[in-house]
Amino acid sequence: MKRFPRLSTAPLRLLSRCIALLAGVLLLMAAWGVAAHLQTAQLAGDVRNSLAVSATSVAASIDVQLGQFADATETIRAADLQGDKVALTGRMLRLQAALPPVGATFAVSASGQLLASSAPFATGDSTVADADWFRRAVADNAAPLAMQRTASWLRSGPSMVLTRLVRDPLGKPAGLVGAVLRLDDLARLVGHAAFVQGASIELNGVGGGLTLPVRDPAGSRSPTPGSDPEALDGFISEANRLIGIPAQLSVSVPLRTLDASVTALIDTGLAMRSHWLDIRGIGVLGVYLSAVLLACMLFAVSFRWSGRRPGPAPVGFGVDWSAELDRRGRIADVQGYAPEQLREALDRPLLAAIGASSPPALGEALQASTRLDNVLVTFGNPDGGQQRVHRVNLVPLPDGRYACSGRDVTNEVRLQTAVDSESAENRAAKSLPAEAPRPGIDSA
């Protein structure tokens, strides 16, 4: 039963330290999560700003070229579409020469019949009456200028059809004048506009969009040596999902000349990797957190499992030091500003540490296991200095040990001694008889 406190206290101390360790690790992980969230949000904002710059520059470059088309086709009237087809073809050739490089220029009647083209065309391309882009372009509420996507017409492969609606004097659609823009033509329209590394540019019009060829395609950046792209992409995607960042960042800028827009977009994982958020940094952070966790675990279990218990705290107020004595009166631990004789006397009897100046009452209290209060004990100075007087208290504990505390009262004892000495001198002076007068002196 006497060993029960030792067996129950140590696990409780270990449990409390483990709880503190867990709280510290959770706090560290929370701080890292907040910092990572702020850093990722800032990175996403920087990428969006860069995408906006790229989309704006591409839109401005396209607007300049489309403005030339609008100016060149503004003078075409309904009567021009009903005249000589040879003359109209010549005009389409001059229109193509006046524009930036385009695949072909054409003129189409209101019924969808191809009237003239600057490029040779097949028999199947002679009518577009059933084409979706044509029906939208000649609708009553159609805009004067429009850009739409088409699968293949006049030129092979997907392309964008740029059209101007020509109306008769009554306001009814008389036909279309336009140009066919292939991918290469669109790339030349873009020119040297800025691109974000790994981003893609889309030109979106009525009927769908078309991805523009860029000089820096996505994924051109070589992966970090020693990293696993699939694992990194999965980690970044999951982290972005948790903090509310979409899988793809995009910015759209409308064109001023017609109803279309330019969209710059990039995968979030690619943007993170392009800004050097790679698996190496994540690994370094993991190693750092592991080292902190290991250090905290070592600290949590770094206490002695011996039978010695920690020394008691000073008993009450007004004490300078306290000491724990075992059942045999040996010093087990010392705390506070204790005399040097006690601090150097661990595992030695208290009486032997005090020496010859030990009062008999202290030895009797230890032998009888009784309480002793306010006994004066003189401790010599090992360096040959002045001796110090301490008022010592001894309290027996229920398990047979002792709690000993003391306070340095040297100055108080000296003051009391000086007061007692002065009082004794005054009493002695008052007790002496009065001095008799000497003859001749008083008479004189």
C-alpha positions in Angstrom: 0.0 0.0 0.0 2.9 2.4 0.6 4.1 2.1 -3.0 0.6 2.8 -4.4 1.1 6.6 -4.8 4.3 6.0 -6.8 2.5 3.6 -9.2 -0.5 5.9 -9.7 1.3 9.2 -10.0 3.8 8.4 -12.7 1.2 7.3 -15.3 -0.8 10.4 -14.6 2.2 12.6 -15.2 2.9 10.7 -18.4 -0.7 11.0 -19.5 -0.7 14.7 -18.8 2.5 15.2 -20.8 1.1 13.2 -23.7 -2.1 15.3 -23.7 0.1 18.4 -23.7 2.2 16.9 -26.5 -1.0 16.1 -28.6 -2.3 19.6 -28.1 1.1 21.1 -29.2 1.1 18.9 -32.3 -2.5 19.8 -33.2 -1.7 23.5 -32.7 1.4 23.1 -34.9 -0.6 21.3 -37.6 -3.4 24.0 -37.4 -0.8 26.8 -37.8 0.7 25.0 -40.8 -2.8 24.5 -42.3 -3.7 28.2 -41.9 -0.3 29.2 -43.4 -0.7 26.8 -46.3 -4.3 28.0 -46.9 -3.2 31.7 -47.0 -0.2 30.9 -49.2 -2.3 28.8 -51.6 -5.1 31.5 -51.7 -2.4 34.2 -52.5 -0.9 31.9 -55.1 -4.3 31.4 -56.8 -4.9 35.2 -56.8 -1.5 35.8 -58.4 -2.3 33.1 -61.1 -5.7 34.7 -61.8 -4.0 38.1 -62.2 -1.5 36.6 -64.6 -4.3 34.9 -66.6 -6.2 38.2 -66.7 -3.2 39.9 -68.2 -2.8 37.2 -70.8 -6.5 37.2 -71.8 -6.6 41.0 -72.0 -3.5 41.1 -74.2 -4.9 38.4 -76.5 -8.3 40.1 -76.7 -6.7 43.4 -77.5 -4.6 41.8 -80.3 -7.7 40.1 -81.8 -9.8 43.3 -81.5 -7.2 45.3 -83.6 -7.4 42.7 -86.4 -11.2 42.4 -86.3 -11.5 46.1 -86.4 -9.7 46.1 -89.8 -12.3 43.5 -91.1 -15.2 45.7 -89.8 -13.8 48.7 -91.6 -13.2 46.8 -94.8 -16.7 45.3 -95.0 -18.6 48.3 -93.9 -18.9 49.7 -97.5 -20.5 46.5 -98.9 -24.2 46.9 -99.7 -27.0 44.6 -100.7 -26.7 45.6 -104.4 -23.1 44.4 -104.4 -24.3 40.9 -103.6 -26.7 40.9 -106.5 -24.3 42.0 -109.2 -21.7 40.2 -111.3 -20.2 37.2 -109.4 -16.8 37.7 -111.1 -16.6 41.2 -109.9 -17.7 40.0 -106.4 -15.0 37.3 -106.4 -12.4 40.0 -107.3 -13.7 42.1 -104.4 -13.4 39.1 -102.1 -9.8 38.6 -103.2 -9.0 42.3 -102.4 -10.7 41.9 -99.1 -8.5 38.9 -98.2 -5.4 40.9 -99.2 -6.5 43.8 -97.0 -6.9 41.6 -94.0 -4.4 39.7 -91.8 -3.8 36.2 -93.1 -7.1 34.3 -93.2 -8.1 31.0 -94.7 -10.7 32.5 -97.1 -13.2 35.3 -97.6 -16.6 34.7 -99.0 -20.0 36.2 -99.8 -23.3 34.3 -99.2 -26.8 35.2 -100.2 -29.8 35.3 -97.8 -30.8 31.9 -99.0 -27.5 30.3 -98.1 -26.1 30.1 -101.6 -22.3 30.8 -101.9 -21.9 33.7 -104.2 -18.2 34.2 -104.3 -15.1 32.9 -102.5 -11.4 33.9 -102.5 -10.4 30.2 -102.4 -11.5 27.2 -104.5 -14.4 25.3 -103.0 -16.0 21.9 -103.4 -19.5 21.3 -104.7 -20.7 20.5 -101.2 -19.6 23.9 -99.9 -21.8 25.8 -102.4 -24.7 26.1 -100.0 -24.8 26.6 -96.2 -28.5 27.0 -95.8 -28.7 24.1 -93.3 -25.6 25.2 -91.3 -26.3 26.4 -87.7 -23.9 29.2 -87.9 -25.6 30.6 -91.1 -29.1 30.5 -89.5 -27.9 32.4 -86.5 -25.9 34.9 -88.6 -29.0 35.9 -90.8 -31.6 35.9 -88.0 -33.7 39.0 -87.6 -32.1 39.8 -84.2 -28.5 38.9 -85.3 -25.7 41.3 -84.6 -23.9 43.0 -87.5 -20.6 41.3 -86.6 -20.5 37.7 -85.4 -17.9 35.0 -84.8 -19.0 31.3 -84.7 -17.4 27.9 -84.7 -17.8 25.6 -87.7 -16.6 22.0 -88.1 -15.3 22.3 -91.7 -16.2 24.7 -94.5 -14.1 26.0 -97.4 -11.1 24.9 -95.4 -10.5 21.5 -93.7 -10.5 21.2 -90.0 -12.3 23.2 -87.3 -12.3 26.9 -87.7 -14.1 30.1 -86.8 -16.4 32.0 -89.2 -16.3 35.8 -89.0 -19.3 37.3 -90.7 -20.9 40.7 -91.3 -24.6 40.8 -92.0 -25.6 42.9 -95.0 -29.2 44.3 -95.0 -31.3 45.7 -97.8 -32.9 49.2 -97.7 -35.9 47.7 -95.9 -33.7 46.3 -93.1 -34.1 42.6 -94.2 -31.1 40.3 -94.4 -29.6 40.4 -97.9 -26.6 38.1 -97.3 -23.3 37.7 -95.5 -19.7 38.7 -96.1 -17.1 37.0 -94.0 -13.8 35.2 -93.5 -12.8 31.7 -92.4 -10.2 31.7 -89.7 -8.3 28.5 -89.1 -6.2 27.6 -86.1 -3.0 28.9 -87.7 -4.8 32.1 -88.7 -6.0 32.6 -85.2 -2.5 32.1 -83.9 -1.3 34.8 -86.2 -4.1 37.1 -85.0 -2.9 36.6 -81.4 0.6 37.5 -82.4 3.1 37.9 -79.5 0.5 38.3 -76.7 1.7 37.2 -73.3 1.0 33.7 -72.0 1.1 32.2 -68.5 3.4 29.2 -68.5 1.2 26.1 -68.9 -2.0 28.1 -69.6 -4.3 27.6 -72.6 -6.3 30.3 -74.5 -9.8 29.7 -75.8 -11.7 32.0 -78.3 -15.4 31.5 -77.4 -18.1 32.6 -79.8 -21.7 31.7 -80.6 -21.9 27.9 -81.1 -18.8 27.0 -79.1 -15.1 27.8 -78.6 -11.8 27.0 -80.1 -8.5 26.5 -78.3 -5.8 28.7 -79.7 -2.3 27.2 -80.3 0.2 28.7 -77.9 3.9 28.8 -77.8 4.1 27.3 -74.3 1.7 24.4 -74.2 0.6 23.0 -70.8 3.0 20.6 -69.3 6.1 21.9 -71.0 7.8 22.4 -67.7 9.8 19.4 -66.8 8.8 17.7 -63.5 10.8 18.1 -60.4 13.5 15.4 -60.2 12.6 12.6 -57.8 8.9 13.6 -57.6 5.9 11.6 -58.6 3.6 13.7 -60.8 0.5 11.6 -60.2 1.0 11.5 -56.4 1.7 15.3 -56.4 -1.4 16.1 -58.5 -3.6 14.0 -56.2 -2.2 15.7 -53.1 -2.6 19.2 -54.6 -6.1 18.4 -55.9 -7.3 17.1 -52.5 -5.8 20.1 -50.7 -7.3 22.6 -53.1 -10.7 20.8 -52.7 -10.6 21.1 -48.9 -9.8 24.8 -49.0 -12.3 25.7 -51.7 -10.0 26.3 -54.7 -11.4 25.0 -58.0 -9.6 22.4 -60.0 -9.1 24.9 -62.9 -8.4 28.6 -62.7 -9.8 30.7 -65.6 -10.4 34.4 -66.5 -12.6 35.6 -69.4 -12.3 38.9 -71.2 -15.0 40.0 -73.8 -14.0 41.3 -77.2 -15.1 44.9 -78.0 -15.8 44.4 -81.7 -18.2 41.5 -81.5 -20.1 39.1 -79.2 -17.2 36.8 -78.3 -14.7 36.4 -75.5 -11.2 35.2 -74.8 -10.7 32.8 -71.9 -7.3 32.0 -70.3 -7.3 28.9 -68.1 -4.9 26.6 -66.4 -5.1 23.5 -64.1 -4.6 24.5 -60.5 -2.2 21.6 -59.9 0.0 22.8 -62.8 -0.1 26.3 -61.5 1.1 25.1 -58.1 3.9 23.1 -59.6 5.0 26.0 -61.8 5.3 28.2 -58.7 7.6 25.7 -57.1 5.1 24.1 -54.7 6.4 20.6 -55.3 6.8 17.3 -53.5 10.3 18.3 -52.2 8.9 21.2 -50.2 6.2 19.0 -48.8 8.7 16.4 -47.9 10.9 18.9 -46.0 7.9 20.1 -44.1 6.9 16.5 -43.2 10.5 15.8 -42.0 10.4 19.0 -39.9 7.1 18.1 -38.3 8.3 14.5 -37.6 11.4 15.9 -35.9 9.3 18.2 -33.8 7.0 15.3 -32.9 9.9 13.1 -31.9 11.5 15.8 -29.8 8.2 16.3 -28.0 7.8 12.6 -27.4 11.3 12.3 -25.9 10.6 15.3 -23.7 7.3 13.7 -22.6 9.0 10.5 -21.4 12.2 12.0 -20.1 11.6 11.8 -16.4 13.1 9.4 -13.8 11.1 6.3 -12.9 13.1 5.8 -9.7 11.5 5.6 -6.3 12.5 9.2 -5.5 9.6 11.6 -5.5 9.9 15.3 -6.4 10.5 17.5 -3.5 7.6 19.2 -1.8 6.9 22.9 -2.5 7.8 25.3 0.3 5.3 25.0 3.1 3.4 28.2 3.7 4.7 31.7 3.2 7.9 33.3 4.4 10.3 30.3 3.8 13.5 30.4 1.7 14.0 26.7 1.1 12.4 23.3 1.6 13.8 19.8 1.8 12.3 16.3 1.6 13.6 13.7 4.1 13.1 10.0 3.8 12.0 7.8 6.7 15.5 7.6 8.1 16.0 11.4 8.1 18.2 11.5 4.9 17.9 14.4 2.5 16.1 13.2 -0.6 15.6 16.6 -2.4 16.2 20.3 -1.8 14.5 23.3 -3.3 14.9 27.0 -3.0 17.8 29.0 -1.5 19.0 26.4 0.9 22.4 26.5 2.6 25.3 25.0 0.7 25.7 22.2 3.4 22.1 20.9 2.5 22.4 21.3 -1.3 25.6 19.1 -1.2 24.2 16.6 1.2 21.8 14.5 -0.9 21.3 11.0 0.5 23.0 12.0 3.8 21.3 12.5 7.2 20.1 16.0 8.0 21.9 16.0 11.3 25.2 15.1 9.7 24.8 17.8 7.1 24.2 20.5 9.8 27.1 19.3 11.9 28.0 20.2 15.4 25.6 23.1 15.4 22.6 20.9 15.2 20.2 21.5 18.1 19.3 18.5 20.2 15.6 19.2 19.7 15.9 18.5 16.0 17.4 15.0 16.6 14.7 14.3 19.2 11.9 15.3 16.8 13.3 13.0 14.0 13.6 10.1 16.4 10.1 10.6 17.8 8.5 11.6 14.5 7.0 14.7 16.0 6.5 18.2 14.6 9.1 20.9 15.4 8.6 24.6 14.7 10.8 27.6 14.8 14.0 26.1 16.0 17.2 28.1 15.3 20.0 26.3 13.4 23.4 27.9 12.7 25.0 27.0 9.4 28.7 27.7 8.9 30.2 29.2 5.8 32.5 26.8 3.9 34.5 29.7 2.6 35.3 30.9 6.0 32.7 33.7 6.0 30.2 34.7 8.5 27.8 32.0 9.8 24.1 32.2 9.0 21.1 31.5 11.3 18.0 29.8 9.9 14.6 29.2 11.5 13.8 25.6 10.7 10.5 23.7 10.7 10.1 20.0 10.6 6.7 18.4 9.7 6.3 14.5 9.6 4.2 13.2 6.7 1.6 10.4 6.8 3.9 8.0 4.8 6.8 8.3 7.2 8.8 11.0 5.4 9.5 14.5 6.6 9.0 17.9 5.1 11.7 20.3 6.3 11.6 24.1 5.6 13.7 27.0 6.7 14.2 30.8 6.5 17.3 32.8 6.8 16.8 35.0 9.9 20.4 36.1 10.5 19.7 39.8 10.3 16.7 39.4 12.6 18.8 37.6 15.1 21.5 40.1 15.0 19.1 43.0 15.4 17.4 41.3 18.3 20.8 40.6 19.9 21.8 44.3 19.5 18.4 45.4 21.0 18.8 43.0 23.9 22.4 44.2 24.5 21.4 47.8 24.5 18.5 47.2 26.9 20.8 45.3 29.2 23.3 48.2 29.2 20.5 50.7 29.9 19.3 48.6 32.8 22.8 48.3 34.2 23.4 52.1 34.0 20.2 52.8 35.9 21.1 50.4 38.7 24.4 52.2 39.6 24.4 54.6 42.7 24.6 58.4 42.1 28.2 59.8 42.2 29.0 61.8 45.4 30.1 65.5 45.0 33.8 66.2 45.5 34.9 68.7 48.2 35.8 72.2 47.1 34.3 72.0 43.6 30.7 72.3 44.5 31.4 75.1 47.1 33.3 77.0 44.6 
